């Protein structure tokens, strides 16, 4: 029985490869030279490649490819992710995992935390610093009754008929890629450049794209005083980030500030206690320098450092 299952999986991947070879041949697209070097995890790379290849089919064959997708749902509903297609007004055109969503408009649908997912996707697709259209939210697993954390990537497609869609897929319980916090911190820096101090309210909003799972974009002054706290939604407690030490006595913010004297951005690694294991784990800190209302400030976020196996 186990051998038979493995053969079925191999057969599915073989069919996918042949289909992609047929449809993708000769197809030109701005995503054609797909760069995955920014990702550490194989699961992430596989998802982006899966969605990208499907986007090329939609781009080349246009509306008639929807018939193909619907007749072959099992090829696009994998154990770890599934494919979906929406028009640019939020109406679901195709869903490999939840067929009941097809034809419904999800423009104002929110996850359990209040994030408007479709609108976040469209923002991501317009962000040149987010080349694979990543968004992070909570969703429910097909056939289950509880929400799970999810990260999804997307590509915008214009069909030969001139219609625009976005096509995507997401992973449940995703690995925390460093690229994810690079995207949101860089985006926050751009927002501060555009709006100045008014941007801080948008960044600290718990339902914004700058806050998801255990990741929160924060900001601080040169002297270490937080403008947006990395730990609490209040400024009642005096804290100096430059003096904060990790579990082995290192001061990651102080170390980062030395590097930022001659750089615009930097990464630091520090040690913390694991929530699930009786050992220390590594965290990754990404910091950008930016001018806000003629004052130099620092924007940052923290995520897990990738651990093997990748």
N, C-alpha and C positions, 0 to 999 in steps of 0.2 A: 504493500500500500504506500509506504514512504517513497519507494523508488518511482512508483507511478505518479505520485504528486510532483516529484522533481522533474520528471519528463514533461508533465503538463506545463510547469513553469518555464522550462527551456523552450518548449514549443511556442508559448506565448511570446517570449522575447525574440525568437527566430522570425515569427510572423511580423512582429513590430519592425524588426530590422529590414525585412523585405519591403514592407509597405512604405517605410521611410525612404528607402532607396528609390522606389518608384516615383513617389510624389515629390521628393526634394530635389531630384536630379534637375539641374539647370535653373533652380529657383534662386533669385537674387533677393537679398533682404538686408536691412541694416544690422540685423542680429546674426548674419551668416557666420561671421568669425566669432563664435561664442567663446568668451573668455571666462574661465571658471577658476582662475588662479587665486582669486581673493578668498576662496572658501577652504576651510580646513577639513570639513566632513564629507565623506563619500555620499551620505544620504542627501545632503544639500545639492551637491553637484548632479546627482541622478535626477532630482526633482526638476532643476532648472533645465537640464537637457531634455527631459520628458515633455515639459510644457513648450519649450522652444521648438522641438521637432513637430509637435502638433500644430504650432502656430504657422509653420511653413506649409503644412498641408492646407490649412484654412486660407492662407494667403494665395496659394497657387490655384486651388480648385474652387475657391469661393463658396457660394451658397450650396452648391451641390455636394460639398464635402460634409455638410450636416447630416445628409442621408447616410453617408458612410460612417460617421461617428455614432449615429443612433443604432445602426445595424451591428456595430462592433463595440458595444459598451464595455464588455469584459476586457477588451484590450486597453481601455482607458480608465479602468477602475481597478487599480493595483492595490495590494495589501496595505501599502503605506500612504498612498495618495490617489486622487482621482482628478479628472479633467473637467473644467467647466468653461462656458463661453457666455458673455453678456454683451448687450449693446451698450452704447455710451450713455444711455439714459437709465441704466440699471435693470433692464429686463433680461431675465435669464433665457438664453436661447438654447442652451444644451447643458446637461449635467449628468456626468457618468455615474455619480454616486447617489444622487437624490433626484430621480426623474420627476418627482412631483413638483419640483421647483420650476420646471420649464414653463415659460409663458408668464411667469409672475414677475412683478416689478419689486425689486428689493432696495430701491434707492434710499428709503428711510429706515430700513431694518437695522437694528443695532444688536450688538452682542450683549451679554449679561452685564457688561461694564459701561454700556452706553456708547460704544464706538460705532459709528456709521460706516460699515465695512466697504460698501461700494464707493462711497465718497472718498474714503482713504485710498482705495485702489487708484482712482482717477488722479488724485494728488500725487501718488507715487509714480504713476506713468508720466506725469509732466515734470518730474524731477530728474534732471540729467545726472545727478550724483547717485541716483538709485536705478542703475541700468537694467535691473531685472524686476523692478516694480514690487519690492518687498513690502508687505504689511503684516502686522502682528495683532492677534485678537483671540477671542474665545469662540468656539463653535461646538456643535455636537457631532459625535460619531454616528454614522448611519446605523440605525437599529438600536442605538443606546439612548439613555434618558438623561445623561449628564453632560455638561460642557467640558471641553478639553482645550488646553492652550494650543494655538496653531500659528504657523508662519507660512505665508503663501507668496509665490512669485507670479508675475504677470507680464504679458507682452501685448502691445497694441498692434492690431492687424487691420489693414485696408484690403478688402477683397477686390477681385477684378471688376465686380459690379459697382465699386465705389462705396460700399458700406463699411463702416468702422465698428470693430468689436474689440473687446479685450478678452484674452484667453488666459486661464490660470490654473493653478493647482497648489495644494498646501500639505504640509506635514503636521500630524498631530504629535504633541510632545517633542518639538523640534530641538535640535542641538542649538546652543547659543553661539552663533558665529560672531567673531569679532567684527566682521563686515556689517552686521546689523547695527551695532552701536556707532560705527564709523558713519553710516548713512544718517542716522538721526542727529548726531552731534553736528555734523557738517550742515545739515538742514537747519538746525537751531541757530548756528552761527550766521547763516544767510538771512534768517528771519530777523535776528538782532541787527544786522546790517541794514535791513529794509525798514524796520519799525522802531529801532532803538529800545528804550526801556519798556515800551508798551509790549514788546515781545515776551517779556518775562512771564506775564500772566498766561499767555498761550502755551508757553513751554511747561509751566507748572501745572496746567490743567490735567487732572488725572485721566480724563478720557481722550486726551490728545495723542497723536502718534508718537510723542516724545516719552510716553510712559506705557510700558506693557510688561506683563509678568513681573519679574523682580528687577527690571531695568527702568531707571529714571534719569532723565537728563537734568543736570543741576548746574549751577553757576556760582562763581565766587570771585572776590576781589583779590588784588595782588597781595594784600596782607593776610589772606586766608579766611576772611569773613564771608560766610555764605550769602549769596543773593537769592538762590533757590537751594534749599537744603537737600543733601543726598539722602537724608534719613527721616526727616519729619516735615510736615506741612505747616511749620510754624517757626518763628524766629525768637521764641521766648527763651531759648537756651543759648547762651554764649558759647561759641565753639570756634576754634582756630584750626582749620584743616591742615595747615602747614605743620602743626605739632602732633597731628594724629599719627599713631604708629600701628603697624600690623602685628600679627601674632608672634613675629620673631624680632620685633623691635625696629623694623625699617620704617621710614617716613616717606611713603610714596609721593605725596603731594609736594613735600619739600624737595625731593629728588627731581620731580618733574619740573618744578619752577627753575631749577638750575639749567635744565636742557632748553626750556622755553626762552631763556635769555637770548638765544641765537637761533631759535626755530619757531615756527608758527603752530606746530602740533607735535605731540609726542605720545608714546605708549609707556606705561609702567606696569610691572607685575608685582603683586603683593600676596601675602599668605593670610588665610582666614580659616576659621573652623568650618568643617563641613556640617551641613544640616542633617545629612543622612549617614555619614560614616565617621568613625572615631579616629579621624586623622585630619591633618591640615591639607587644604587644597589651594590652588593658585587662582587668583582673580586678575582680570586685565582692566586697566584704567586708561581711557583715551581722553586727552585734553587738547582743546583748541584755544588759541589766543584770538581775541577780537576786540575792536574798539566800539564801545557803547557810550554815546553822548560824550565823546572826547575823552573817555576814560577806558583804560585797558582792563578788561575782565577775562575770565577763563570759563569755558563751557566744557562739560565733561559727562561721561557715563561709565558705568562699571558693568562687566559681564564675566562669565566664567571663561577661564583660559582652556582652550581645547586640550583634552587628554586622550591618549590612545586607548582603544583602537579608534581610528578616524573613520 
